[in-house]
Amino acid sequence: MANPKLPPILINKAGSVYYVYTYKNVWDRELKRSKRGESKKIGTILGGQKDGKIRFDEAFLQEHPEFRNYQVERKGKDYVFTQISEEGITLEQARNIKKLYAGATWALDQIVADSPVGEFLKECFPRNKDYKKILSLAYFLILNQNNNVSFYESFAETTRLPYPRPLSPSAVTRLFQRIELRDVRRYFLLMRSYLQEDEDNKIILALDSTSISSYSTRLTHIEYGKNKDDDALPQLNVLFLVDQKSGLPIFYRFYDGNVPDVSTIRHTIADQALLNMKSVVLVADKGYNSVKNINDCLINKVEFIFNVRLGTKGCLARELIDEHRKEFADLNSGDPYVRKNIATAKVNWKYDPRPVEGKPASNSATAELYCHMFYDPVIYQEAANKLTESLLTIKKKLLENEALTEQEEELKEKFFRNDKEKGLIIVNRRVDDYLKYKGFRVLVSDSEKDPVKAWTAYADRWRVEDAFAT
C-alpha cells in the first residue's frame, strides 16, 4: 500500500516547541517567479526536537483522513511512515507486544476510580510518578498471597499495573524512603475531607488493630509477638480508625505489645478529637470497652458504640442480662430486621471530667449510657450442641479406655466429677453456668438510643475486618 502524500511542509520553532506548517506557492508577477504564500499550522513534533513523531491537528486529519492510519516521523529531511493497526498501535509495536494479566487489576482500577484514593495519592506523591508506583504495590499486596515485596518485580513482569515498568527491590526501597511523614499526614487529611455522613448526620468510624509482618530490623516499633499472619516474622502493630461507609483508613498509630494498651487507645481517641471532625461515632469490638476508654470518649466528646465483654463474673453486662431474661423469653422482643431478641437498659454512668494521674477519681460528672442487649437462640443452641457432642465423646472414650486429647482433658476437669455411686458424671450445673450467656451480645453507647441502628453500625464492621484480612 502506497503511503499518503504529504503537502509542502515547513518547521517553525516557538519557544521550546516545534510546529509543523503547510503552505501553498503563489506567482509573484513582479519577480516573475513563484514564492511561498500564507502558511497554516497542521501539527506538532513530539519530544521538543526538530526531528520526531508528528502529532497532526484534528482539523488537518478531517481534511486528510488517510493520515489517521499512519504514524509520521521526521528524520532530517525525510519523513518516515509507519502503518497503524486497528488497535491504535504500529505494526512494529504489535510484533513486540507483551501479554499481561489484567482482569483482577482492572477490577481494582474500577474500585480506585470510585474512591478518592488515586486522586489523593497523586496530590501527595507526584514526584517520579510515585503515586502510580504506590498504587501498583498496593495491587500486588492485595492480589499476591505472599506480602513480601521482594517478589513484586516478577509479579509486575506479567501483570498490567498503574505503573507499567517493574520495580527492583532496591527501587522499592528507594520509593519507601521518599515517603515522608508529612506526605502521609497530608494524605490522611485529604481522606478525612472525603468522609460522608450517614442518614443521621453521623460519621461512623471503626476502631481496630492489626499486625503487619516485616523483614526489617531497623523499624522503631518492630517486635516479635502474636502474629496475625501466622508466620515467624517480627511485626508492626497498628491501631486504625477506618471509615465504615467506604472501608478506607483515615488515621493510624503504631503501638507496642500484642494488644493496644489503654494509653494507646486514649491517645488515639484524644488525637481523633483533635482532628476537629464533628459528629463522629467510634465503633469497637471487645477489648476496647474498658472503663478508662469509655471515660476518655466522654471527656473528649467522642461518641461511641462498644461491644462489651461478658466473660467476667459480676460484670455490669451480665447483671443487665440477668435483669432482662424474662424479656428475652418473650417472642415479641424479637426484631424482624436483625433477627435477634432485644432489650435496652439506661445506665447512669459516673466519671471524672478532669482526671489526674495518681489521684482518686472524683466521679463528679455523669452521663446516660444505653446498653443494648441482643440474644440469638440459634447461636446459643449451636454452642449447646457443640458442648454436648464433646462431652458425650469424652464419656464414650472413658468407657472404652481411650486416651483423651489435651482439650478433652480440660473439658473433663471443667464439666465432670466423680460420684460415689455412678462414677464419673457430667455436672449439669457447670454446663448451665457455661452456656448461661451464650448467644448474647451487649453494645454500650453514649449516643445511639436505637438498638437496631447500634447493631447495624456494629455489624458493618465487616468492611474493616475484610480490609485487615487483605
KAVEN-V85977 format. One line per field, one symbol per residue. burial: b if it has 16 or more other ideal C-beta (glycine too) atoms within 10 Angstrom, else e. A space follows every 10 residues. Layout:
# KAVEN-V85977
burial: ???
This chain:
# KAVEN-V85977
burial: eeeeeeeebe eeeeeeebbb bbeeeeeeee eeeeeeeeee ebbbbeeeee eeebebbeeb eeebeebeeb bbbbeeeeee beebeeeeee eeeeeeeeee eeeebeebbe ebeeeebbeb beebbeeebb bbbbbbbbbb eebeeebebe ebbebbeebb bbbeebbeee ebeebeeeee eeeeeebbeb bbebbeebee ebbbbbbbbb bbbbeeeeee ebeeeebbee eebbbbbbbb bbbbbbbbbb bebebeeeeb eeebbbebbe ebbeeebeeb bbbbbebbbe eebbbbbbbe ebbbbbbbbb eeeeebbbeb beebeebbee eebeeeebeb bbbbbeeebe bbeebeeeee eeeeeebebb bbbbbbeeeb eeebeebeee beebeeeeee eeeeeeebee bbeebbeeee eeeeebeeee beeeeebbbb bbbbbbbbee bbbbbbbbeb bebbeebbee
